[in-house]
Amino acid sequence: MVKNYNEILYDNETLFTERLILRKFTKEDAPDVLEWGSNEEALRYLSWQGVTTIDEAKAAIFDHNLSRPGIFAIELKETGECIGSLDLKIEPDHDKLVFGYVLKPAYWGKGYMTEALAAVLELCFEKLDANRVEALHYAGNVGSGKVMTKCGMKLEGIAKQGLKIKGIFHDVCHYGITKEDWLAKA
Ligand SMILES: CC(C)(COP(=O)(O)OP(=O)(O)OC[C@H]1O[C@@H](n2cnc3c(N)ncnc32)[C@H](O)[C@@H]1OP(=O)(O)O)[C@@H](O)C(=O)NCCC(=O)NCCS
């Protein structure tokens, strides 16, 4: 039987970690999305252009990407604030998932994205039965690479000037983890 990734994602649209809830975005998240989605530091290494008004934040949630299956709002349990997002895209023909993430700068360096990604990798391998999960970051975005490495992913190579982002060519670091690696790690 062909695996229905979207159905599995719908069944697992909320994930709980020690300090976080990964869940669907709601309209109440718009002010938080505007806050980190308009922060230059947060957007620096992203191809996403971000948002500049509350209406754009609402549109990002409802009309665009932020409401499809696999996009998680990252909520801080303690305050209920939506402090970022982790975006999982499915490549069903390859049994592969590709992700990206962003966190509000005020919360950087506290282990939140490592906590979120660990839960999402578990979802990918344990529930979605993926064969591979991969992601990339622009060279210089040290924090992003560290999050992936801490979650068991490996740096597989660097593409020189692999992407042009906001007019500047960036070397691109490619990371991946296979089901084999995941099982060996467990
Ligand atoms: C990349 C990002 C998601 C990291 O999230 P985070 O919650 O701060 O990461 P963690 O706290 O789990 O950090 C993991 C490690 O990276 C380190 N780290 C985090 N941000 C860092 C930074 N800006 N510079 C250097 N190291 C950093 C942490 O200190 C930690 O290392 P340690 O365990 O040795 O102390 C966050 O910085 C971010 O949203 N950046 C902007 C958006 C972005 O670039 N997304 C990635 C696109 S590929």
The ligand as an SDF file (V2000), in Angstrom:
LIG
                    3D

 48 50  0  0  0  0  0  0  0  0999 V2000
   19.5340   28.3530   13.7660 C   0  0  0  0  0  0  0  0  0  0  0  0
   18.5680   28.4700   14.9510 C   0  0  0  0  0  0  0  0  0  0  0  0
   17.2500   27.8090   14.5640 C   0  0  0  0  0  0  0  0  0  0  0  0
   19.1860   27.7850   16.1710 C   0  0  0  0  0  0  0  0  0  0  0  0
   18.1990   27.6850   17.1870 O   0  0  0  0  0  0  0  0  0  0  0  0
   18.5840   27.6180   18.7370 P   0  0  0  0  0  0  0  0  0  0  0  0
   17.3720   27.2150   19.5220 O   0  0  0  0  0  0  0  0  0  0  0  0
   19.2580   28.8770   19.1140 O   0  0  0  0  0  0  0  0  0  0  0  0
   19.6130   26.4310   18.7620 O   0  0  0  0  0  0  0  0  0  0  0  0
   20.0470   25.6290   20.0640 P   0  0  0  0  0  0  0  0  0  0  0  0
   19.9370   26.5200   21.2690 O   0  0  0  0  0  0  0  0  0  0  0  0
   19.3230   24.3450   20.0850 O   0  0  0  0  0  0  0  0  0  0  0  0
   21.5820   25.5030   19.7500 O   0  0  0  0  0  0  0  0  0  0  0  0
   22.3260   24.3820   19.3960 C   0  0  0  0  0  0  0  0  0  0  0  0
   23.7710   24.8030   19.4440 C   0  0  0  0  0  0  0  0  0  0  0  0
   24.0220   25.8920   18.5410 O   0  0  0  0  0  0  0  0  0  0  0  0
   24.5720   26.9930   19.2250 C   0  0  0  0  0  0  0  0  0  0  0  0
   24.0660   28.2220   18.6220 N   0  0  0  0  0  0  0  0  0  0  0  0
   22.7910   28.6370   18.5020 C   0  0  0  0  0  0  0  0  0  0  0  0
   22.7360   29.8020   17.8480 N   0  0  0  0  0  0  0  0  0  0  0  0
   24.0170   30.1380   17.5480 C   0  0  0  0  0  0  0  0  0  0  0  0
   24.6080   31.2310   16.8700 C   0  0  0  0  0  0  0  0  0  0  0  0
   23.8560   32.2250   16.3590 N   0  0  0  0  0  0  0  0  0  0  0  0
   25.9590   31.2460   16.7400 N   0  0  0  0  0  0  0  0  0  0  0  0
   26.7100   30.2490   17.2450 C   0  0  0  0  0  0  0  0  0  0  0  0
   26.2020   29.1640   17.8880 N   0  0  0  0  0  0  0  0  0  0  0  0
   24.8610   29.1270   18.0460 C   0  0  0  0  0  0  0  0  0  0  0  0
   24.0900   26.8280   20.6550 C   0  0  0  0  0  0  0  0  0  0  0  0
   24.9110   27.5190   21.5670 O   0  0  0  0  0  0  0  0  0  0  0  0
   24.1800   25.3230   20.8040 C   0  0  0  0  0  0  0  0  0  0  0  0
   25.5070   24.9140   20.9710 O   0  0  0  0  0  0  0  0  0  0  0  0
   25.9890   24.1790   22.3110 P   0  0  0  0  0  0  0  0  0  0  0  0
   25.0690   23.0270   22.5060 O   0  0  0  0  0  0  0  0  0  0  0  0
   27.3920   23.8060   21.9900 O   0  0  0  0  0  0  0  0  0  0  0  0
   25.8380   25.1940   23.3800 O   0  0  0  0  0  0  0  0  0  0  0  0
   18.3100   29.9530   15.2840 C   0  0  0  0  0  0  0  0  0  0  0  0
   19.5360   30.5700   15.5040 O   0  0  0  0  0  0  0  0  0  0  0  0
   17.5740   30.7020   14.1930 C   0  0  0  0  0  0  0  0  0  0  0  0
   16.3530   30.6970   14.1370 O   0  0  0  0  0  0  0  0  0  0  0  0
   18.2910   31.3920   13.2980 N   0  0  0  0  0  0  0  0  0  0  0  0
   17.6690   32.2050   12.2560 C   0  0  0  0  0  0  0  0  0  0  0  0
   16.9550   31.4050   11.2120 C   0  0  0  0  0  0  0  0  0  0  0  0
   17.8810   30.4300   10.5690 C   0  0  0  0  0  0  0  0  0  0  0  0
   19.0030   30.7830   10.2590 O   0  0  0  0  0  0  0  0  0  0  0  0
   17.3940   29.2140   10.3600 N   0  0  0  0  0  0  0  0  0  0  0  0
   18.1700   28.1620    9.7590 C   0  0  0  0  0  0  0  0  0  0  0  0
   18.1250   28.2250    8.3010 C   0  0  0  0  0  0  0  0  0  0  0  0
   18.9800   26.8320    7.6400 S   0  0  0  0  0  0  0  0  0  0  0  0
  1  2  1  0
  2  3  1  0
  2  4  1  0
  2 36  1  0
  4  5  1  0
  5  6  1  0
  6  7  2  0
  6  8  1  0
  6  9  1  0
  9 10  1  0
 10 11  2  0
 10 12  1  0
 10 13  1  0
 13 14  1  0
 14 15  1  0
 15 16  1  0
 15 30  1  0
 16 17  1  0
 17 18  1  0
 17 28  1  0
 18 19  1  0
 18 27  1  0
 19 20  2  0
 20 21  1  0
 21 22  1  0
 21 27  2  0
 22 23  1  0
 22 24  2  0
 24 25  1  0
 25 26  2  0
 26 27  1  0
 28 29  1  0
 28 30  1  0
 30 31  1  0
 31 32  1  0
 32 33  2  0
 32 34  1  0
 32 35  1  0
 36 37  1  0
 36 38  1  0
 38 39  2  0
 38 40  1  0
 40 41  1  0
 41 42  1  0
 42 43  1  0
 43 44  2  0
 43 45  1  0
 45 46  1  0
 46 47  1  0
 47 48  1  0
M  END
$$$$
